[in-house]
Amino acid sequence: MIKEIMQRDCGWDGLMEIKFLTDVQKTIEELKNQEYQLKRIQHILRNAKLNNQKVFICGNGGSASTATHIACDLFKIGGIRAISLEDNIPLMTAIINDSGWENLYSDQLKRLFDKGDVLISLSVHGGTGKDEGDFWSQNLLKAIEYVNKNGGLTIGLSGFNGGKFKEMCNTNIVVPAESTAIVESLHCLIGHLIAMTIQVKE
């Protein structure tokens, strides 16, 4: 009786949940086709670790929290000098106030980046699309451009059709789904996988 009431009140009949999990399973299967990109990312990050280079991670919205999560795992599990560019909130607000949202990450990199460092950028749409607030993820694209021009390596994690990340990043994994929830969830999974494989290989 209680279960029936909860299902009715919440509008839950199991169909949406089953479809979501089925779509996640299908997307994971399709991700296996990008084994080359995954191995290339592992190679780049292992070399960064061996050469004591820094790895910066950045994203917006939900991808910002995933960036922090990946930085934590790469540092703690992978033994990499990983830095999330979203974690200093006073600095972020100062840069946005003085230099604009589009310079949030590139301004930090101008102070922190050294030749040979790596940038991982996360974006559901890979830097394409817009809404009433203007074009999406311009701060990520400027950061990628800066690292590319200054002797670093760039890694993208995107979704949908991959967006501009496909052409701008040295390597990019596209989560083959047109669902923000699925793309963001699997970006986190990919982060765990990369950190674990780097740890295992050492």
C-alpha positions as CSV (number, residue, x, y, z in Angstrom):
1,M,0.0,0.0,0.0
2,I,2.7,2.5,1.0
3,K,4.7,1.6,-2.2
4,E,1.6,2.1,-4.3
5,I,1.0,5.6,-2.7
6,M,4.7,6.6,-3.2
7,Q,4.7,5.5,-6.8
8,R,1.4,7.4,-7.5
9,D,2.5,10.6,-5.7
10,C,5.9,10.7,-7.4
11,G,4.6,9.8,-10.8
12,W,6.9,6.8,-10.8
13,D,6.1,3.7,-12.8
14,G,9.6,2.4,-13.5
15,L,9.5,3.1,-17.3
16,M,11.6,6.2,-17.2
17,E,14.1,4.6,-14.9
18,I,14.4,1.5,-17.1
19,K,14.8,3.6,-20.3
20,F,17.5,5.7,-18.7
21,L,19.5,2.7,-17.5
22,T,19.0,1.0,-20.8
23,D,20.3,4.1,-22.6
24,V,23.3,4.2,-20.3
25,Q,24.1,0.6,-20.9
26,K,23.9,1.1,-24.7
27,T,26.1,4.2,-24.5
28,I,28.8,2.3,-22.5
29,E,28.8,-0.4,-25.2
30,E,29.3,2.2,-27.9
31,L,32.1,3.8,-25.9
32,K,34.2,0.7,-26.3
33,N,34.7,1.8,-29.9
34,Q,36.9,4.7,-28.6
35,E,39.5,2.4,-27.1
36,Y,42.2,4.2,-29.1
37,Q,41.3,7.6,-27.7
38,L,41.2,6.2,-24.2
39,K,44.6,4.6,-24.5
40,R,46.0,7.9,-26.0
41,I,44.7,9.8,-22.9
42,Q,46.3,7.2,-20.6
43,H,49.6,7.6,-22.6
44,I,49.5,11.4,-22.3
45,L,48.8,11.4,-18.6
46,R,51.4,8.7,-17.8
47,N,54.0,10.8,-19.7
48,A,52.9,13.9,-17.7
49,K,53.4,11.9,-14.5
50,L,56.8,10.6,-15.5
51,N,58.0,14.1,-16.5
52,N,56.5,15.8,-13.5
53,Q,54.2,17.9,-15.6
54,K,51.0,19.5,-14.3
55,V,47.5,18.4,-15.5
56,F,44.8,21.1,-15.3
57,I,41.1,20.2,-15.4
58,C,38.2,22.5,-16.1
59,G,34.5,22.5,-16.9
60,N,31.3,24.5,-16.4
61,G,28.2,23.7,-14.4
62,G,27.9,20.0,-13.6
63,S,31.2,19.4,-15.5
64,A,32.9,21.7,-13.1
65,S,32.2,19.4,-10.2
66,T,33.3,16.4,-12.4
67,A,36.5,18.3,-13.1
68,T,37.2,18.7,-9.4
69,H,36.4,15.0,-8.9
70,I,38.8,13.9,-11.7
71,A,41.5,16.2,-10.3
72,C,41.1,14.5,-6.9
73,D,41.4,11.0,-8.3
74,L,44.3,11.8,-10.7
75,F,46.2,13.3,-7.7
76,K,45.3,10.8,-5.0
77,I,45.1,7.6,-7.1
78,G,47.1,8.3,-10.2
79,G,49.9,10.2,-8.5
80,I,49.7,13.1,-10.9
81,R,50.1,16.8,-10.2
82,A,46.5,17.5,-11.0
83,I,44.9,20.9,-10.5
84,S,41.2,21.8,-10.9
85,L,40.7,25.3,-12.1
86,E,37.3,25.7,-10.4
87,D,38.3,25.3,-6.8
88,N,39.3,28.9,-5.8
89,I,35.9,30.7,-5.8
90,P,37.2,34.1,-4.7
91,L,39.8,34.0,-7.6
92,M,37.1,32.9,-10.0
93,T,34.8,35.7,-9.1
94,A,37.6,38.2,-9.3
95,I,38.6,37.1,-12.8
96,I,35.0,37.0,-14.0
97,N,34.4,40.5,-12.6
98,D,37.6,42.0,-14.0
99,S,38.3,40.0,-17.2
100,G,35.0,38.4,-18.2
101,W,33.7,34.9,-18.1
102,E,35.4,33.9,-21.3
103,N,38.8,34.4,-19.6
104,L,38.1,32.5,-16.5
105,Y,40.4,29.6,-17.3
106,S,42.9,31.1,-19.7
107,D,43.8,33.8,-17.2
108,Q,44.7,31.2,-14.6
109,L,46.7,29.2,-17.1
110,K,48.8,32.2,-18.0
111,R,50.1,32.2,-14.4
112,L,50.2,28.4,-13.8
113,F,50.9,26.7,-17.1
114,D,54.4,25.5,-18.2
115,K,55.3,24.1,-21.5
116,G,54.5,20.4,-21.6
117,D,51.6,20.6,-19.2
118,V,48.3,19.0,-20.0
119,L,44.7,20.4,-20.0
120,I,41.6,18.3,-19.7
121,S,38.4,20.1,-20.6
122,L,34.9,18.8,-20.0
123,S,31.8,19.9,-21.9
124,V,28.6,18.2,-22.7
125,H,28.3,19.9,-26.1
126,G,32.1,20.3,-26.7
127,G,31.9,24.1,-27.0
128,T,29.0,24.4,-29.4
129,G,25.5,25.8,-29.0
130,K,24.1,28.8,-27.2
131,D,21.2,30.1,-25.1
132,E,20.1,33.5,-23.8
133,G,23.4,33.8,-22.0
134,D,25.4,33.7,-25.3
135,F,27.6,30.9,-26.8
136,W,28.4,28.0,-24.5
137,S,31.8,27.1,-23.0
138,Q,33.8,30.0,-24.6
139,N,36.1,30.0,-21.5
140,L,37.0,26.3,-22.2
141,L,37.7,27.0,-25.9
142,K,40.0,29.9,-25.0
143,A,41.8,27.7,-22.4
144,I,42.3,24.9,-25.0
145,E,43.6,27.5,-27.6
146,Y,46.1,28.9,-25.0
147,V,47.5,25.5,-24.2
148,N,47.7,24.4,-27.8
149,K,49.6,27.6,-28.7
150,N,52.1,27.3,-25.8
151,G,53.4,23.8,-26.1
152,G,50.9,21.8,-24.1
153,L,48.6,18.9,-24.8
154,T,44.8,19.1,-24.7
155,I,42.3,16.4,-23.9
156,G,38.6,16.7,-24.3
157,L,35.6,14.9,-22.8
158,S,32.5,15.8,-24.7
159,G,29.1,14.4,-25.8
160,F,26.4,14.8,-28.4
161,N,28.4,15.2,-31.7
162,G,31.7,16.2,-30.0
163,G,31.4,19.9,-30.9
164,K,34.5,22.0,-31.4
165,F,36.5,19.8,-29.1
166,K,36.9,17.2,-31.9
167,E,38.9,19.7,-34.0
168,M,40.7,21.6,-31.2
169,C,41.9,19.0,-28.8
170,N,44.8,16.6,-29.3
171,T,42.5,13.8,-28.4
172,N,38.8,13.8,-27.5
173,I,36.4,11.1,-26.2
174,V,32.8,11.7,-27.3
175,V,30.2,10.1,-25.1
176,P,27.8,9.0,-27.9
177,A,24.5,10.2,-26.3
178,E,22.2,13.2,-26.7
179,S,21.4,13.4,-23.0
180,T,23.2,15.8,-20.6
181,A,22.6,13.4,-17.7
182,I,24.1,10.4,-19.5
183,V,27.1,12.4,-20.8
184,E,28.0,14.0,-17.5
185,S,27.6,10.6,-15.7
186,L,29.9,8.8,-18.1
187,H,32.5,11.6,-18.0
188,C,32.8,10.8,-14.3
189,L,33.1,7.1,-15.1
190,I,35.8,7.8,-17.6
191,G,37.7,9.8,-15.0
192,H,37.6,6.9,-12.6
193,L,38.7,4.5,-15.3
194,I,41.7,6.7,-16.3
195,A,42.9,7.2,-12.7
196,M,42.6,3.4,-12.0
197,T,44.5,2.3,-15.1
198,I,47.3,4.8,-14.5
199,Q,47.6,3.5,-10.9
200,V,47.6,-0.2,-12.0
201,K,50.2,0.4,-14.7
202,E,52.7,1.9,-12.3
